[in-house]
Amino acid sequence: MEAAPDRIREVRMDEQRYNYYEDDVEIDLIDLMFHLLKKWRGLIVAIVLGAVLGMGIYAVKAHQQKKELAANAAAAEEMQEEDAFDESQYDIDDDVAANMELAYQYRQLYRKQLEYNQKSIIMKLDPNAVYTGDLKYYLTAGYDTGLVGVLYQSILSDKNLLTELQAASGLDCDVPYIKELIDSGVSTENDSNININNLVSDLTDSMASVTKNAIISYKVVSTSEESCEKMIQVIREKVQELDAQCQENYAGYSAVEVADSVRKVTDNSYLNQQKSNIDQLNNYLSNVQKLENALTDEEKEFYFHKYLTKEFVSQDEDEELTTAVVDEAEPVSKVKWLALGIFLGICVWGMYECCRYLMDGSVKTTGEVQRLTHLPVIGCYQDITAKKNKIDQSIMQLQSKVIGKRDSLDYIGSLISTMEQENCLLSSESAFTETSQVVEKLREYCSEMQIAEYSSKNVDSLNTAHNIGREILVVSTGKTKRSDLKRELEVCGMQNIKVSGLIVVENM
């Protein structure tokens, strides 16, 4: 009576033993990568189709743009015809016409003066707090002193220097307005303020009168001490470059820096300059108003159409209209649409292959088979000798380096031959040609071992497996379904068929 509980306990242990299949599936990113690489033919097709799609979109876009530009050009021409101004409809006296022209000229002067007043740094200086930088050099160059002085002064006319000064100043202004903030001069013992223009225009006479020594001075003004210092440094670096050139070209030449200072001063000359510019602006405006107010209604209409319309368009709308036309006329990029088409083709192909990989329900790797079943893997085989092109062979070789070398049939056959072959069934899925070929070759090593289809697929195979009581399962990656493998293990468990291990056939 005590044997019964032991038997029940043994059956329960067997049930637990065969309940080893896990449903949790993990994605092997390395295997997914090689799966995509092996589908390179589809990738090429996707790239070609994507390129065709991109060029098709480009052709449509280019055609649409051409039609839109033609329509816009026609509309613009029509508007110009509608807005055309006919002077012959008006009877304007010559004196009145002359006043109109004068008023328009004053308008132009007013606009330029207003622009200057708004952008000039001089107009923004505080006359009671003008930061001034001074830089002076003592020159000695014999009878070439005058010529060297010309060279030293000419550096302030260099466009590159003006650009560097604008950047160093930190001021919000255009490069032309920087010229107002810098100045230079040359002085000697005989003439403390020699005009550089005279030196250039009559160099021979100047050199005859100039002594062998001179002082070159540079002046910089700005809105802050830091700005002055940085501008002075830019000039000093330019002087150093010139100094190196003069050392090579002029005998007896030398230049010594004798002054370098930045200070805050009160300079009413800037106040006077600012007042003068404001007065000039108001004067232009006054003249415009006086001349325009003297016009009759009909004359004002004529004046508006002939002068003011042109002025408003040129000042306010011309830039915007030009920008709009340029933007509209920007050609459709063939390269952009080609690249976008190829990119979309690759994305669609990649999504399709990834979904196919994840949803086909087959086991993907030897590691996955072992993880799902918890059964020992007797051997893992991959036929790398099969006839394939160079690309496929390269992918397989790379895969072997990454995941490790696979077992040969000789090795797997030797392992099986050491087992109790007469009491073991080699079970596989006959539907897969690669698997069937492997099974037939293994049978050469184990002639006494019987082969059959999965017990869950065939009644005869089930009876054979039940009679033998042991089997080795052959699993084919990418083909054997997880559900089929699970069902086979369930059947073996219910029939007390021991699964001794697995042989995994990895497919390309």
Residue, then its C-alpha position, 0 to 999 in steps of 0.5 A: m500500500e505504501a508504493a502507491p504514494d511513491r508512484i503518485r509522487e513520481v508522477r507529479m515530479d514528472e509533470q513538473r519536469y515537463n512543464y518547462y516551457e516559458d511563454d515570455v519572449e525576449i527580443d535579441l537585438i543582435d539577431l534582429m540586426f543580422h535578420l535585417l542584414k540578411k534581407w539586403r535584397g529587400l533593402i535595395v528594392a526599398i531604396v530604388l522604390g524610395a528614390v522613384l517616389g522621391m523623384g516623382i514628388y519632386a517632379v510634381k512639386a516642380h511642375q506646381q511651382k512652375k504653374e504658380l510662378a507663371a500665374n503670379a507673374a501674370a497676376a503681377e503684370e495685370m496689377q501693374e497694368e491696372d495701377a499704371f499712372d497716366e500723367s496726361q490726365y493732369d494739367i500741372d504747371d511747370d513751376v508746380a511740377a518743379n516744386m513737387e520734384l524739390a519736395y520729393q528730393y527733400r523727402q529723400l534727404y530727410r529719410k537719409q538723415l533720419e536713418y543716420n540719426q538712428k544708426s550713428i553711434i555719434m548721435k548716441l554719445d553722452p557729451n559729458a561722458v565720452y570714452t576716448g582712447d589714445l595710442k601714439y608711436y614715435l617713428t624714426a625712418g630717416y628720410d622715409t619717415g614721411l612715407v612710413g607715416v602715410l603707411y601708418q595712417s592708411i591702416l584705418s582705411d583697411k576694410n578688414l580692420l573696420t570689420e574687426l573694430q566693429a566686432a571688437s567694439g560690441l556696438d550695435c551698428d553697421v561697419p560704415y558708422i565705425k569710421e566716425l569713431i576713429d581718427s589718426g594724425v602725424s606730427t613732427e618737431n617742425d610741424s606739429n600737425i602735418n596733414i596726411n593728404n598733403l603728404v600723399s598728394d605731394l610726397t616729394d616736397s613733404m619728405a624734404s620738409v619733414t624731419k627724420n622723426a615723427i609721432i603717429s597718433y590714433k584716437v578712438v571714441s566709444t560709449s564705454e571704457e571696455s569698448c575703447e580698450k578692445m578697439i585700441q587693441v585691434i589697432r595695436e595688432k594691426v600696427q604690429e603687423l605693419d611694424a614687421q613689414c617696415q623692419e624689412n623694407y626701411a633702413g634705420y626704421s623703428a617705432v616705439e609706443v609712447a602713449d596708451s590711455v583710455r579716459k572719460v572726458t567731456d566733449n561739447s563738440y559731439l553735442n554740437q554735432q548732434k544738435s546740427n544733425i537734428d536741426q538738419l533733419n527738422n529743416y528737411l521736414s519743414n521744407v517738405q511740409k511747406l512745399e506739399n501743403a502749398l499743393t491743391d487737391e488735384e496737385k496732391e493726387f498727381y504728386f502722390h501717384k508720381y512720387l509718393t507711391k514710388e517712395f512708399v513702395s521703395q522704402d516699405e514694401d519693396e524689400e518685403l516683395t522682393t523677399a517674397v518673390v525670392d522665396e516663392a521662386e526658390p527652386v524645388s530641391k531635387v536632392k532633398w526629395l531624393a534623399l527623403g524618398i530613400f529615407l522613407g523607403i528604408c523606414v518602411w522596409g525596416m518597419y515591415e521586416c521588424c514586424r515580420y520578425l516579431m510576429d511570425g511566431s517562430v523561434k529565432t535563436t539557439g539561446e531563445v530555444q534554450r531559454l524557453t525550454h530549459l532543455p540541454v542543447i546537444g548541438c547547434y548546426q548551421d550550413i555555411t557551405a551552402k552555395k550563396n553569394k559573396i554578400d550572404q557569405s560575408i554576413m554569415q561569417l560576421q554572424s559567426k564571429v559575433i555569436g560564436k562558431r557553430d557545431s559540425l555534424d561530425y561533432i553532433g553525431s559523435l555526441i548522439s552516438t554515445m547515447e542509448q540510441e536504441n532507446c531514443l527517437l530523433s524527432s523533427e518537422s519533415a516540412f522543412t527541407e533543411t531540417s530533413q537533410v540534417v536528420e538524414k545525415l545524423r542518421e549515418y552516425c546513429s544507424e540504430m536511432q529511429i527518426a520520426e515527425y513531431s509526436s504532436k503532428n502524427v499519430d504514428s510518430l506519437n505511438t513510436a515515441h510512446n513505445i521508445g519513451r525518449e526523444i531528441l527534438v530537432v528545432s529549426t530557427g526562423k521556421t519552427k513555431r513557438s506554439d508547435l514546440k510548446r505543444e510537442l513538449e506538452v504531448c511528451g509530458m502527458q505521454n511520459i516521453k522524456v526529451s533528452g535534449l535539442i538539436v538546433v538547425e540555424n537557417m540563413 
